[in-house]
Every structure is written in C-alpha cells, then in structure tokens.
Amino acid sequence: MTGIRLESKEALDFIGFKLQSSALTTYNHHLIEEKDKASFFSFMLVLREFLRRSTSKDLLWKQWEAASPLKDERHMGIKTFANWWEKLQIKLIDKDGNQCISEDVKCRKFLNHLPYYMETTLVTQILDSWTFNHLVKKAESYEAERKHGHISTTPKPAR
C-alpha cells in the first residue's frame, strides 16, 4: 500500500480488491450501508466485529468437544483425523503456555471415536502403554487391511 493514504477513498478501494470470501461480502455490505461515509478505518471496525481468529480458544474448544472422524457423513480417514487431533492439542494451551490436553486424554478420545469395526476388533488388543502414534499406526493398518478386504466388519464371537 505504498503511496496510498489510509484516510483516502483509494485505501478502501484498494483493500476491496484484496479481500475474499466472507470478508468480501462484509466489505460490499459496508459500502452499501455507509455509502459516502465509508472509510478504511470504519471498515476495519466492522470487519473486526464479523470475523473471528482461527486460534480463538472458544472455537478450538468447541471443535475439540464436537470432534468426529466423520466429515459430510463420510469417514475422513485415520491419518487425517489423527493429524487434526495433533493440531488441536498443539493449539489448545493454557495461560502459562502449557498444553491443556494430555497424551492420555488425546488417546482415549481418539479410541472413543474409532469406526465401529475397529472398536469391536482393535480396541480389545490395545495396551495401556501404547503411545498415540502407536495407536494411529495400528488403526491405519486396520483401515488399509479393511480397504483391501482382509478384515471382516463383524466381530468374532467370544469362545
């Protein structure tokens, strides 16, 4: 933005060319509402009201609470789901900078959200000493074997 004064109408026009998605919609709505009074600074205030940061604690905790390996009614895959868990664990930190979610909690929640065929077959084989990465590798191998037809989706009866 070199050479453009923020107080000028050009600054507002320039920012309009750079916006995408919901910010662009908000920009167009602001221009209609404010007409001649619209400025770069007034738009920034409006934009702040409508847009939330992706690292918002409330938003991250809601994602953690509502987490599911299903996306649009389809299973997203073990690897994708595990990577998403990792990212959430890293982002959710307390005021001292420590992770809020322990490895044990992450493992338990991951196990509780496995697909039904894994719940009935894999969960019975899991040891408490397994790390999250070990669980993910085992679940990925089960997922791959099922795709190739090597694992039945019905549990074996107990003897």
C-alpha positions in Angstrom: 0.0 0.0 0.0 2.9 2.3 -0.6 1.7 5.8 -1.6 -1.9 5.5 -0.5 -3.1 7.5 2.4 -5.3 5.4 4.7 -7.7 8.3 5.2 -8.4 8.4 1.4 -11.1 6.6 -0.5 -8.4 4.9 -2.5 -7.3 2.9 0.6 -10.8 1.5 0.9 -11.0 0.6 -2.8 -7.5 -1.0 -2.6 -8.5 -3.2 0.3 -11.7 -4.2 -1.5 -9.5 -5.8 -4.3 -7.6 -7.9 -1.8 -10.5 -9.4 0.1 -12.0 -12.8 -0.4 -14.9 -14.9 0.9 -16.9 -13.6 3.9 -14.6 -10.5 4.2 -15.5 -9.5 0.7 -19.2 -9.9 1.5 -18.8 -7.8 4.6 -16.9 -5.2 2.6 -19.7 -4.9 0.0 -22.4 -4.7 2.7 -20.4 -2.0 4.4 -20.2 0.1 1.2 -24.0 -0.2 0.7 -24.7 0.7 4.3 -22.3 3.6 4.7 -22.3 4.9 1.2 -20.4 8.2 1.3 -19.3 7.8 4.9 -17.4 4.5 4.3 -13.7 4.7 5.1 -10.8 2.3 5.6 -11.0 2.7 9.3 -14.7 2.3 9.6 -14.5 -0.9 7.5 -11.7 -2.3 9.8 -14.0 -1.8 12.8 -16.9 -3.6 11.0 -14.6 -6.4 9.9 -13.4 -6.9 13.5 -17.0 -7.5 14.6 -17.7 -10.2 12.0 -14.5 -12.2 11.7 -13.1 -14.4 14.3 -9.5 -15.6 14.6 -8.9 -19.2 13.9 -7.0 -19.5 17.2 -9.9 -18.4 19.3 -10.0 -20.5 22.5 -13.8 -20.9 22.4 -13.8 -22.0 18.8 -11.0 -24.5 19.4 -12.7 -26.0 22.5 -15.9 -26.4 20.5 -14.0 -28.2 17.8 -12.5 -30.5 20.4 -15.8 -31.2 22.1 -17.7 -31.9 18.8 -14.8 -33.7 17.1 -15.7 -36.7 15.0 -13.9 -38.6 12.3 -16.9 -38.0 10.1 -16.9 -35.2 7.6 -20.0 -34.7 5.5 -21.3 -38.1 6.7 -18.1 -39.8 5.4 -15.2 -41.1 7.3 -12.2 -38.7 6.8 -9.6 -41.4 7.3 -7.5 -42.3 10.3 -4.4 -40.3 9.3 -6.4 -37.1 8.6 -8.3 -37.4 11.8 -5.1 -38.1 13.9 -3.3 -35.1 12.3 -6.3 -32.9 13.2 -6.1 -34.1 16.8 -2.5 -33.2 16.9 -3.1 -29.7 15.7 -5.9 -29.1 18.2 -3.7 -30.4 21.0 -0.9 -28.0 20.0 -3.3 -25.0 19.7 -5.1 -25.6 23.0 -2.8 -24.1 25.6 -3.4 -22.6 29.0 -2.4 -19.1 30.1 1.0 -20.4 31.2 1.7 -21.8 27.7 1.3 -25.5 28.7 -0.8 -27.9 26.7 -4.3 -28.3 28.1 -4.9 -31.8 26.6 -2.7 -34.6 27.9 -1.5 -37.5 25.8 -3.7 -39.9 27.8 -6.8 -37.8 27.1 -6.0 -37.5 23.4 -5.5 -41.3 23.2 -8.8 -42.0 25.0 -10.8 -39.6 22.8 -9.2 -41.0 19.7 -10.2 -44.5 20.7 -13.7 -43.4 21.5 -14.1 -42.1 18.0 -12.8 -45.0 16.0 -15.2 -46.6 13.5 -17.4 -49.4 14.8 -15.4 -52.2 13.1 -12.2 -51.0 14.8 -14.0 -50.6 18.1 -15.0 -54.2 18.1 -11.7 -55.7 16.9 -8.8 -53.3 17.5 -9.7 -51.9 20.9 -9.6 -55.3 22.6 -5.9 -55.6 21.5 -4.7 -52.2 22.7 -2.3 -51.9 25.7 -2.2 -49.0 28.1 1.4 -48.5 27.3 0.8 -47.6 23.7 1.5 -44.1 22.6 -0.8 -42.0 20.4 1.5 -42.6 17.4 1.4 -46.3 18.0 -2.4 -46.3 18.2 -2.6 -44.3 14.9 -0.3 -46.7 13.1 -2.3 -49.7 14.3 -5.6 -48.0 13.3 -4.1 -47.1 9.9 -3.0 -50.6 9.2 -6.5 -51.9 10.2 -8.1 -49.3 7.9 -5.8 -50.3 5.0 -6.5 -54.0 5.6 -10.2 -53.4 5.6 -10.0 -51.4 2.3 -8.3 -54.5 0.8 -10.9 -56.8 2.2 -8.6 -58.6 4.7 -10.7 -57.6 7.8 -14.3 -58.5 8.5 -16.5 -55.8 9.8 -18.3 -58.1 12.1 -16.7 -59.1 15.4 -15.6 -62.6 16.1 -17.7 -64.3 18.8 -16.0 -64.9 22.1 -15.1 -68.5 22.9 
